[in-house]
Amino acid sequence: MQLEFCQSDHVGDRAPQSLGWLLDERASAGRENLDAVHVSRYDAKEDGGALGEVRLLQGLGLGARSTVLDLGAGTGQFTLAVAPICSRVVAVDVSPVMQERLREKVEASSHRNVECVSAGFLTYEHSGEPVDFAYSRYALHHLPDFWKSQALARLGRFMRPGAVLRLWDVVYSFQPDEAEERIESWCATGGTGIETDWSRAELEEHVRDEHSTFTWLLEPMIERSGFRIEDTDYSRDGIFARYVARRL
Ligand SMILES: C[S@@+](CC[C@H](N)C(=O)[O-])C[C@H]1O[C@@H](n2cnc3c(N)ncnc32)[C@H](O)[C@@H]1O
């Protein structure tokens, strides 16, 4: 096969769905996120500290005129916490089961400024006012690293210059030769009550089947995708990272 480089074959104008090489985001959304039983008990298992997150963003200028995008919104803990504060919140998720739960919660609430969109990081198309605050918690790790960079670059296109990205995920801040010890310690924290806690099997599944990466790989990716990281916070066990970044 003859390889040619520097071709000018331009694909930028084609709809992403027509690209045969595009990742199937639903297939990589995480087994549990497509499972109705898991989704029904998600809020009992996981408290994302959404009110604290909203307060943090208020300190960075979030207010009544802000447009907010929640990517990988899940059951909408953050979406529903931010809705009373902002002008518009778009809650995007690729899992139909999560979207259904989210829509039920939005309908049961009094908030009429929430839009639920069935799409992924790689297919969501934003319209209307540019995004002032983008939020994503525990979702980006569902994409392999190449696709994380594409997700971040796409996201940047929807955001105003100076807009804030709050990213919180399972991101490893240890060195490669520490991995076995750190991962094993984390998996050992798994509880037995799967209805209200993350089990060891679920944590093992996360490491084995999902795409959490190292902080020292993700951070250059964030910056190369058009953001400046302003704040970094690593958990003591080296498993979680939280960022505040600004769109350049
Ligand atoms: C662990 S849940 C987190 C939900 C919520 N952000 C929270 O903090 O509670 C991960 C969510 O990301 C969604 N997800 C996975 N891959 C995605 C993708 N490529 N695009 C958008 N959402 C995705 C899943 O369907 C799931 O709802």
The ligand as a Tripos MOL2 file, in Angstrom:
@<TRIPOS>MOLECULE
LIG
   27    29     1     0     0
SMALL
NO_CHARGES

@<TRIPOS>ATOM
      1 C1        -21.0290    8.3420   36.1780 C.3       1 LIG1
      2 S1        -22.2610    9.1590   35.2380 S.3       1 LIG1
      3 C2        -22.0610   10.8190   35.8410 C.3       1 LIG1
      4 C3        -23.3340   11.5930   35.7640 C.3       1 LIG1
      5 C4        -23.2710   12.9960   36.3400 C.3       1 LIG1
      6 N1        -22.3850   13.8520   35.5820 N.3       1 LIG1
      7 C5        -22.8640   12.9650   37.7810 C.2       1 LIG1
      8 O1        -21.8110   13.4970   38.1270 O.co2     1 LIG1
      9 O2        -23.6200   12.4230   38.5930 O.co2     1 LIG1
     10 C6        -21.5230    9.2560   33.6350 C.3       1 LIG1
     11 C7        -22.4930    9.7760   32.5920 C.3       1 LIG1
     12 O3        -21.7850   10.0600   31.3670 O.3       1 LIG1
     13 C8        -22.5930    9.6290   30.2970 C.3       1 LIG1
     14 N2        -21.7360    9.4400   29.1300 N.ar      1 LIG1
     15 C9        -20.8960    8.4310   28.8670 C.ar      1 LIG1
     16 N3        -20.2670    8.6250   27.6920 N.ar      1 LIG1
     17 C10       -20.7400    9.7940   27.1910 C.ar      1 LIG1
     18 C11       -20.5030   10.5270   26.0030 C.ar      1 LIG1
     19 N4        -19.6190   10.1030   25.1060 N.pl3     1 LIG1
     20 N5        -21.1690   11.6750   25.8050 N.ar      1 LIG1
     21 C12       -22.0640   12.1190   26.7330 C.ar      1 LIG1
     22 N6        -22.3440   11.4620   27.8740 N.ar      1 LIG1
     23 C13       -21.6910   10.3220   28.1060 C.ar      1 LIG1
     24 C14       -23.2420    8.3740   30.8110 C.3       1 LIG1
     25 O4        -24.3730    7.9910   30.0610 O.3       1 LIG1
     26 C15       -23.5690    8.7660   32.2340 C.3       1 LIG1
     27 O5        -24.8280    9.3690   32.3380 O.3       1 LIG1
@<TRIPOS>BOND
     1     1     2 1
     2     2     3 1
     3     2    10 1
     4     3     4 1
     5     4     5 1
     6     5     6 1
     7     5     7 1
     8     7     8 2
     9     7     9 1
    10    10    11 1
    11    11    12 1
    12    11    26 1
    13    12    13 1
    14    13    14 1
    15    13    24 1
    16    14    15 ar
    17    14    23 ar
    18    15    16 ar
    19    16    17 ar
    20    17    18 ar
    21    17    23 ar
    22    18    19 1
    23    18    20 ar
    24    20    21 ar
    25    21    22 ar
    26    22    23 ar
    27    24    25 1
    28    24    26 1
    29    26    27 1
@<TRIPOS>SUBSTRUCTURE
     1 LIG1         1 GROUP 0 **** ****
